[in-house]
Amino acid sequence: MMNEKKPQLVIIDTVSGFFKDMEAEAIQHYSTDADVQVITDPGYEDAFFSMEQEIDVLMIDQASYGDGSRFAGHPIRRIFLLVPEVAMAGKYPDNVTVMVSFVPKEEIFHKVDAVLWQKETEEPGDEAEDEKPAEKQTRVVGVYSPIGGCGKSLVCVALARKLKKLDQKVLLIGCDDSQSISVYLPGNHYASPDLAEKLIHPDDDTYWTILQNIKTDVVSYLLPFEKSLSSMGIGMQEMDTLITTLVEKRDFDFIVLDLGGYVDKEIAEKLNSLHALVLLTEANVLANRKMQKLLKNGELLPKCQCMIVANEYNADDIRVPRDKVFGTISPYTTWEKALEDPVFYRLALALEE
């Protein structure tokens, strides 16, 4: 009986050195159950691809990949392309997954594992002819914290921008009473009073009124009201009408909500339709106490995927354990620089899966 052929993993890193720190670990991790080929010499790379190569996973840096034309004649199941920064202007073949070089190697290995050890249970064309692909759903992500002034609105804007760079259609909505996200939006444009009326008394024109109050800059956003939501007669019920209407129409891939700092049991129940919640904390004693109190009252949190992010801007002697949070935001001198923190790209990738 012939031995089953091992899956083939090829790592090409002839220019950038992105894989240098993980090459030894990759060989140790995969060599028992896969054929691993590491190529760091351009001459050997040319010789290797002078003959047809059947590859399950190709890991390659952007400089070595070039325009990808020399790989077109080879049956490659999946290409993981590491780039130095988030930039999705180019279009890539369906078998190419773009990742940023600063993504932790554990995440890269996780994605490679999913391809190498995936069981192929069906041959192409086995699907029923009348079977249609699942329709794309609008996913709603909330950003919340019991701590005031910890950067919730900034996280919303940064996350929306990273999702946009992953070719996702994103809408930002400020749900806190003062709609504090408006400080990050361009100009001084406000939602029309008609929108408040349509949310309080929904009718057939509600959807179109919502669309008229959506603007696009770097990402799309719902215009904030000039006055507070409560003074306009808008509460959680009206915001629920707004979000439900947009989810049903599926105009956006993601809706990112700035939930502010107040959530009670009624609000939490309304938020159970969230796809995910980003729970923001700070690396200091007071924030830790508030967060511990919140986590002991689980009924105040929606029942969905929850990712805790720690902002280190107001850090004191306390340090949030890295194994307890999804990631941390480093201190920055300006909010514009904070928008580029790698943690937001990692969040976007996790939400996109």
C-alpha positions in Angstrom: 0.0 0.0 0.0 1.4 3.4 -1.0 1.8 6.0 1.7 -0.6 8.9 1.4 1.1 12.0 0.0 1.9 14.7 2.6 0.6 18.2 2.0 3.2 20.6 0.8 4.1 23.9 2.5 6.5 26.3 0.7 7.9 29.4 2.4 9.5 32.0 0.2 11.3 34.9 1.8 14.0 36.1 -0.5 13.8 39.9 0.2 11.9 41.2 3.2 12.9 38.8 6.0 9.3 38.6 7.3 9.5 34.9 8.0 13.0 34.8 9.4 11.8 34.7 13.1 9.3 31.9 12.4 11.1 29.6 10.0 12.6 27.3 12.6 9.3 27.1 14.4 7.4 26.5 11.2 9.7 23.6 10.3 9.4 22.1 13.7 5.6 22.6 13.7 4.9 21.1 10.2 7.8 18.8 9.1 6.3 15.7 10.7 3.1 15.7 8.8 3.9 18.0 5.8 6.6 18.5 3.3 8.2 21.9 4.2 10.3 23.8 1.7 12.0 27.1 2.8 13.4 29.2 0.0 15.5 32.3 0.8 17.7 32.4 -2.4 16.2 34.0 -5.5 18.3 31.7 -7.8 16.9 28.6 -6.1 13.4 30.0 -6.3 13.7 30.4 -10.1 14.9 26.9 -10.5 12.2 25.5 -8.2 9.4 27.1 -10.2 11.0 26.2 -13.6 9.0 23.0 -13.2 5.3 22.7 -12.3 4.8 22.6 -8.5 1.7 21.4 -6.8 1.5 23.3 -3.5 -1.1 23.2 -0.7 0.1 26.4 1.0 2.6 29.0 -0.2 3.7 31.7 2.3 5.5 34.6 0.6 6.5 38.2 1.2 5.1 40.9 -1.0 8.5 41.8 -2.6 9.0 38.1 -3.6 5.4 37.8 -4.9 5.6 40.7 -7.3 2.6 40.7 -9.5 2.1 37.0 -8.9 2.2 36.1 -12.7 5.0 33.5 -12.3 2.7 31.4 -10.0 -0.2 31.4 -12.4 0.8 28.1 -14.1 1.2 26.2 -10.8 -1.7 24.5 -9.0 -1.4 26.3 -5.6 -4.3 25.8 -3.2 -3.8 28.8 -1.0 -1.2 31.7 -1.0 -0.7 33.7 2.2 0.8 37.0 1.1 2.5 39.0 3.9 2.6 42.8 3.2 4.3 45.5 5.3 1.2 47.5 5.9 -2.6 47.5 5.4 -3.2 48.4 1.8 -6.0 46.7 -0.2 -5.9 48.8 -3.4 -4.7 45.9 -5.5 -6.9 42.9 -6.5 -5.6 39.4 -6.0 -6.8 36.0 -7.2 -9.3 34.1 -5.0 -6.6 31.8 -3.6 -4.6 34.7 -2.2 -5.1 35.8 1.4 -3.3 39.1 2.3 -1.9 39.4 5.8 0.1 42.2 7.5 3.6 41.3 8.6 3.0 42.3 12.2 0.3 39.8 12.8 1.4 37.3 15.5 2.9 34.1 14.1 0.3 32.1 16.1 -2.5 33.6 13.9 -0.5 32.8 10.7 0.0 29.2 11.8 -3.7 28.9 12.7 -4.7 30.0 9.2 -2.1 27.6 7.6 -3.4 24.7 9.8 -6.9 25.3 8.6 -5.8 24.9 5.0 -3.3 22.0 5.4 -5.6 19.8 7.6 -8.9 20.6 6.0 -10.8 17.4 4.9 -11.8 17.5 1.3 -15.1 15.7 1.5 -16.6 16.8 -1.9 -15.1 17.1 -5.3 -15.8 20.3 -7.3 -19.2 20.1 -9.0 -20.7 17.6 -6.5 -22.9 20.3 -5.0 -26.6 20.2 -5.9 -27.3 22.3 -9.0 -30.1 24.2 -7.3 -28.0 24.9 -4.2 -27.2 28.6 -3.8 -24.5 30.3 -1.8 -25.7 31.8 1.5 -26.6 35.4 1.2 -24.2 37.8 2.9 -25.5 39.1 6.2 -24.8 42.5 7.8 -22.8 42.0 11.0 -23.3 44.5 13.8 -20.3 45.2 16.2 -20.7 47.2 19.4 -17.9 49.1 21.2 -18.7 49.6 24.9 -16.9 50.4 28.2 -18.1 51.3 31.7 -15.1 53.7 31.8 -15.6 57.2 30.6 -13.1 58.8 28.2 -11.2 55.6 27.5 -11.3 55.9 23.7 -14.5 54.1 22.7 -15.2 56.5 19.8 -11.6 56.3 18.6 -11.8 52.5 18.6 -15.0 52.7 16.5 -13.4 54.9 13.9 -10.1 52.9 13.8 -11.9 49.6 13.5 -14.2 50.9 10.7 -11.2 52.1 8.7 -9.5 48.7 9.0 -12.6 46.8 7.9 -12.9 49.2 5.0 -9.3 48.4 4.0 -10.3 44.7 4.0 -12.9 45.6 1.3 -15.8 45.6 3.7 -18.6 48.2 3.4 -18.8 49.8 6.8 -21.3 52.2 8.5 -20.5 54.0 11.8 -23.4 54.9 14.1 -23.1 56.9 17.4 -25.6 55.4 19.9 -24.5 57.3 23.1 -26.7 60.3 24.1 -24.2 62.9 23.1 -23.0 61.0 20.0 -19.4 61.7 20.9 -18.1 59.9 17.8 -19.0 63.2 15.9 -15.7 64.8 17.0 -13.9 62.4 14.7 -16.2 63.1 11.7 -15.5 65.8 9.1 -17.5 69.2 9.0 -20.4 70.3 11.1 -23.2 68.5 9.3 -26.2 67.2 11.3 -29.0 64.7 10.7 -32.4 66.2 9.7 -35.2 66.4 12.3 -37.2 64.2 9.8 -35.0 61.3 10.8 -35.9 61.5 14.4 -39.6 61.6 13.5 -39.3 58.5 11.2 -37.5 56.5 13.9 -40.1 57.4 16.5 -43.0 56.7 14.1 -41.6 54.3 11.5 -43.4 54.0 8.1 -42.6 53.1 4.5 -40.3 56.1 4.1 -38.1 55.4 7.1 -35.4 53.5 5.2 -35.1 56.2 2.6 -34.9 58.9 5.3 -32.1 57.0 6.9 -30.2 56.8 3.6 -30.5 60.5 3.1 -28.7 61.0 6.4 -25.7 58.8 5.7 -22.6 60.4 4.4 -19.2 59.0 3.3 -15.7 60.3 4.0 -13.1 57.7 4.7 -15.9 55.4 5.8 -19.7 55.9 5.8 -21.4 57.3 8.9 -24.8 58.3 10.1 -25.0 62.0 10.6 -25.2 62.9 14.3 -28.1 65.0 15.6 -27.3 68.6 16.6 -29.0 67.9 20.0 -28.7 64.9 22.3 -30.6 61.8 21.4 -32.8 62.0 24.5 -33.8 65.6 23.7 -34.8 64.4 20.3 -37.0 61.7 21.9 -34.7 58.9 20.7 -34.0 56.0 23.0 -32.9 52.4 22.6 -36.2 51.4 20.9 -35.7 54.0 18.2 -32.0 53.0 17.7 -33.1 49.4 17.5 -35.5 50.4 14.7 -32.7 52.1 12.9 -30.3 49.2 13.2 -32.9 46.6 12.3 -33.9 48.5 9.2 -30.3 48.7 7.9 -29.6 45.0 8.8 -32.6 43.9 6.8 -31.6 45.9 3.7 -28.0 44.5 3.8 -26.5 47.6 2.2 -23.4 47.2 4.5 -21.2 44.3 5.5 -20.6 45.8 9.0 -22.3 48.3 11.2 -20.1 49.6 14.0 -21.9 51.0 17.0 -20.4 53.5 19.5 -22.5 52.4 22.5 -21.1 54.8 25.0 -20.7 54.0 28.7 -24.1 53.1 29.9 -25.8 49.7 29.5 -28.7 48.4 31.6 -30.5 45.0 31.4 -33.1 46.3 28.9 -30.4 47.7 26.6 -28.4 44.5 26.9 -31.4 42.4 25.8 -31.8 44.7 22.8 -28.1 44.2 21.9 -28.3 40.4 21.9 -28.5 40.6 18.1 -24.9 41.9 18.0 -22.4 39.8 16.1 -19.6 40.9 18.5 -18.8 43.3 21.3 -15.5 45.1 21.7 -15.2 45.7 25.5 -12.7 48.5 26.1 -10.8 48.9 29.4 -7.8 50.9 30.6 -4.5 49.7 32.2 -5.1 51.4 35.6 -6.5 50.5 39.1 -9.8 52.4 38.8 -10.6 50.9 35.4 -9.7 47.4 36.6 -12.2 47.8 39.5 -15.0 49.0 37.2 -14.3 46.2 34.7 -14.3 43.5 37.5 -17.6 44.8 38.7 -19.1 44.7 35.2 -17.9 41.2 34.6 -19.6 40.0 37.8 -22.9 41.3 36.4 -22.9 39.3 33.2 -26.6 40.1 32.5 -25.5 43.6 31.6 -23.5 42.3 28.6 -25.1 41.0 25.4 -24.7 37.3 24.7 -22.3 37.4 21.8 -18.6 37.1 21.0 -16.7 39.5 23.3 -13.2 40.8 22.8 -11.5 42.8 25.5 -9.1 45.5 24.4 -6.9 47.5 26.9 -5.9 51.1 26.2 -2.5 51.9 27.8 -2.8 55.7 27.4 -3.8 56.3 31.0 -1.8 53.4 32.4 -0.4 53.4 36.0 1.4 50.7 37.9 -1.2 48.0 37.0 -0.6 46.0 33.8 -3.4 44.1 32.2 -2.3 40.4 31.7 -1.9 39.7 28.0 -3.7 36.4 28.2 -6.8 38.2 29.5 -7.3 40.6 26.6 -7.5 40.4 22.8 -4.9 43.1 22.5 -3.7 46.5 23.8 -3.6 50.0 22.4 -0.2 51.6 23.0 0.1 55.3 24.1 0.3 57.8 21.2 0.9 61.5 21.0 -2.1 62.1 18.7 -5.3 60.3 18.0 -4.4 60.1 14.3 -1.4 58.0 15.1 -3.5 55.8 17.4 -5.8 54.9 14.5 -2.9 52.9 13.0 -2.3 50.7 16.0 -1.9 47.0 14.8 -4.6 45.8 17.3 -7.3 47.3 15.1 -6.2 45.4 12.1 -6.2 42.2 14.2 -9.7 43.0 15.4 -10.9 43.5 11.8 -9.4 40.2 10.7 -11.1 38.4 13.6 -14.4 39.9 12.9 -14.2 39.2 9.2 -13.7 35.5 9.7 
